[in-house]
Amino acid sequence: MYLNGATYKAKTTFSPGGVARNIAEGLYKLNGSVSLISAFGDDQNGEVLRKTLPSEATQSCQVSSTFATASCAVILDKLRDCKIYVGDMDIHREITPELIYANVDLIKHAPLICIDANLSHETIDAILLLAGRYNKPVFYEPTDMLIAGKPFELDPQQYRQIKFMTPNIYELRKIVQTLKPSTEASTPFWAHDNDLKIDKFSDEIAELCDKLHNDIDNIMVTAGSHGIFIKRFGTSDDKFFTNDLQYIQRGTKKDHKLRHYPATIENNVKSSSGAGDAFSAGFITAMLKRKSEAICVSVGFEAALASLRSVNTVPKEFFNMSHSCWNNGAKFNDF
């Protein structure tokens, strides 16, 4: 395809989306409880999005008469892999620090706060400030390589409240370059290239994650069909939360290793646009059910597979607690 003004044949579908909204819907379907703080336009798309979650989950969302509901055109190739996003995101301006402070009780009582990079610096700062005040861990979805570094342009006391993040290799590079400007940019490679050797990923990921070990406890690097890499303090059998849903601080743990969890290959891919968000929803759900790292990955993988098999970014249904992924940890290799 060339950007020359020509018309290209394509098949189009409409699906609710948005990183935070996708994760929220996934959490609702897997966990049964979630609260979303966001903004919708006073339009048909906004109405459609609000109906994807129960009213109690969206009661803290703002409805704007100024901006249209965020929309995004996703171009997929013949393998159903995402190639480019084009979006109208002006409504994100409505997600202000004032909206966050108006919902401080949600933050105060939540076991985990999830944010994406679509928020303004001021709003991210407000969330991290409240997370620190109430000792709440933050799960960060970097969203896009161009904006992934946003939280890390703030004061260290703020961004170190982020305990989990799920960048791809490009977003990870951006984050490291934001925190360590002297870091040389690596030679780019396409992370979905199945012909690449896994060592190509592991060497660079290990090096980049080591630069962040004083800042982020748990780094989950998504690598498309290659699976996921996790660098954290602890073993694959360690849990993330106590029985009363308090985040387990890394403390004096010295075991800071990189583990690679290969992905299960799905041959019936309908769309890959929501798979990463589905993984996050599955991983978070398992964390909050006090599962080990390996089982969290297993649940995340199964949720991602359900998304890959669906034309919707979030499938109509996932799986119940009887599924084997809740009891069998994903296999991994140490690096």
N, C-alpha and C positions, 0 to 999 in steps of 0.2 A: 504494500500500500504506500502510495506517495501522497504527500500533502500538497497537491497541485490543483485542488478545486474540483476534481473529478467526483462522480457519484459511484460508490461501491455498493454492491448488493450485500445485504446483511439480514439477520433475523433479530428482532428486538423483543425484549421482555421487560416488564416493570416489576420491581421488587422493592419492598421497604429496605432501607439501608442505614448507613452511618455507623462509624466504629462503636461509639458508646452505646447507641441504641441497639445495635446488633448484639453486643455483649449483654446488655440489659435483658433483651428478649431471650437470649440463650440461658441466662441465669434464671429467669422466671420459669422457663420450661424445664430446666434441669433441677432447680433448687426450690422453686415455688415462692420465692420472696426476693424482691428487689425494689429499689427506689431510684428513679431517674430524675436528675436535675438537668434540664435542657431547655431548648426553645423551639417552637414550631410556628409556622406562619398561620394566619387565619385564612386557610385555603383548603382545597380538596386534598392535596398531598399531606398536609398537616393532620387532617381528620383521619386519613388512612393510617398514618404512622401511629397516632394515638390509640387507634383500635387494636394495634398489635400487642398492646399491654393492657392489663386491667387498670381501671381508673385510679385505684389506690397507688399504683406504681408510677403514675404520671401526674399526680396532684401537685407536685412541686415544679412542674414544667411551666414555662412562660409561653403565652400565645401572643404573637406579635402582629400588629396591624401595619407595621412599617416594612418588614422584610418578608419575602416569600420563604416557605419551608425550604431548607437546604436540599439541593438535588445534585445528582452526579451521573454523568454518562460514563459507563465503563466499556472499553473496547476489549473484547476477547478475541484471541486467535482461534485457529481451527482446532487446537487442542484444549480450548476452553480456558486458557491461561490469560490472566490480565496483562494488558500491554500499556494502557494509558487511562488515566482518569481525567475528566474535565468537569469541574464542579462550580456551582453557585453557592457560596458559603457565607454570604454577608450576614445571615441571621445569627451567626456565632457571636456577633457583637452584642446580642441581647443576653448572652450568658455572662453576666457582670459579677463583680465582687459583691454587689448589693444583693443579687439573687442568691449567691452562696450564703451570705450572712443571714438572709431571711430563712434559710433552711438549716441553720446550725444544729438543730436538734437531731436531724438525720445523721449528720456527721458525728455528733457526740455519741450516738447509740449504734453506729454501724461497726461491724467487726473489721471491715475492709473498705477502702475508698478507691474507686477506679476512675482514672482520668485519661483523656487522649490529648493529642497535641493541637487539636483544633481550637482550644481555648486561648484567650489572650494571656500575655505575661501577667497582667494584673490579676486575672481570675485564677490562674494557676498559683500565683503567689498567695492569694487569699485561702485557697484550699489547703496548700501545704502548711500555712501558718496555723490553721485550725486543726489539721492533722497532728501537728506537733503539740499543740496545746492539749489535745485530748488523747495523745499517745495512740494514734491510729495509723496503721501501715497503709501505704499507698501503692497501688498497682498501676503502672504507667504503660499505656499502649502508644508507642511513638508515632503511629499513623502514616507518616510520610517522610522520606529522607530529607526533604527541603526544610521541614519544621521540627524534626526530631530533637534538636538540641535545645528547644525553648526552655524547659524547666532548669536546665543546667547553666543558663545565663543569669539565674537568680543567686541569692546568697546560699553558700553551702549548708547553712543550718536549715534552709528550706528544702533544697532538693534532696538532702540525705534522709528526708522522711519517705522518699520513694524506696521501698524495700523490694519491689518486683518490677521488672520491665521485660518486654517481649519485642526487641528490635529484630529486623532482618539485618543482613550484613551491611547494607548501605546505611541504614539508620544507626547501627552501632558505630560505624566509622564517623558519622556526623556527630554523634554524642561525644566520642573520644576527642575529636578535633575541637569541639566546643569547650571541653574541660581542659584539654591539653593542646593548645594551639600550635605547639612546636611539632606535633605528631605529623609525620609525612603521610600524604595520601597514598593508599595502596593502589596497585595496578587494578583497575576495575575488571570484574568478571561477572558473568550473568549467573546469579545464584540458582536459577532453575535449569541450568545446563546439566543434564543427566550424565554427560560424558566426563565431567570433572571428577577427579579423584577426591575422596573425602578428606585426605590430608591437606588439600588446597584450602578447605574450610577450616579445619581444626587448628592448623598452625596460626593462621591470622586471628581467628576468634580467641584462642588462648592468649595471644599477645595483647589484643585489644581489651579483653576482660580483665587481664592482670593490671592494666592501667586504671581500672575502675574499682578495684577490690576494696579500697578505703571508702568508697562512696555508695555502692549499691550492693546489698546483701545477695540478691538472687537475680541472675541474668539468664533469661531464656532466649536464645538466639534462634529464630525460625529460619529454616533453610529449604523451604519448598519440599520437593520430593525426597530430599536427603534427610528430612526429619527435623530434629531440634537438638540444640546443644545447650546444656545447662552448666553454668559456673556458679557455685555457691559454697558457703561454708557449711559443711555437713555431708552426710552420706545419702545414698538413694533411699535408705530406710527411714531417714529422719522426717518427722512431720513439721509442718509450718505453724500450726496453731495448737494451743492447749485445749483441754476439754471445755473450758469456759470461754473459748474463742479469743484468747489473748495471743498476739503474735509472739512466737518464740525468738527472742533476740539471739543473734549469732554468738554473743558472749565472747568467750576465750577460745572458741573452736579454731583449730589450726588447719583442719582438713578443707582446703580450698582447691577443689579439683574440677576439671572439665569432663563432663560425661556427654556422650553422643547417643541419642535415642533414634535409631533408624525408623523411618515412617513406613507404614503399610501402604503398598501401592494400590491405588484405586483405578480400575480400568474403565469404570462407567462414570466419568466426570461430566457433570452437567454445567458446572461453573465453579471457579476457584475463588470468586470475589469475597466470599464470606468465611472461608475455611479458617483463616487465622483468628478471626473474632470468635468463631465457634470453639476453636482450641482453647482460647483464653477463658471462655465461659465454662468449658468442661474442667479445665485445670483449677479455676477458682472454686467451682462447686466442690470438687474433691478436696481441696485445701480446707474449706470450711466444714467439711465432714471429717476432718482430722485424719486424712489419709496421708500415706507416705509420698515422697517425691515420685517414685516409680509408678505408683498407682495414679497419682495426679496426672502424670504424662499419659498413662493408658486411657484414662477417661477423656483427656483432652484430645488424643488422637481419634478416639471413637466419635467424639462430637464433630471433629473436623471432617471425618469420612462421611458422616451424615450430611454435612453441608455440601461437600463435593458432589454428592449424589442428587442434590436438589437444585432446581433452577432458581430457588429463592436463596437470598444470602443467609437466612436462618430457616432451617427446615421446619415443616409443620410439626414434626415430632422428632424426638431424639431416641431415648431408650430409658428403661426403668432400672430400679436398683437391683434387679435380678441378673442384669447383664454381667458377663464375666469380667469386664474391664474394671469393675469396682473392687475386685478381689485379686486380680492378677496384674502385677506390676509390669510395665513395659521393659523390654530387654535393652541393654545399653552396653557401650564400650567405654572404658576409661581412656583418657588421653593425658 
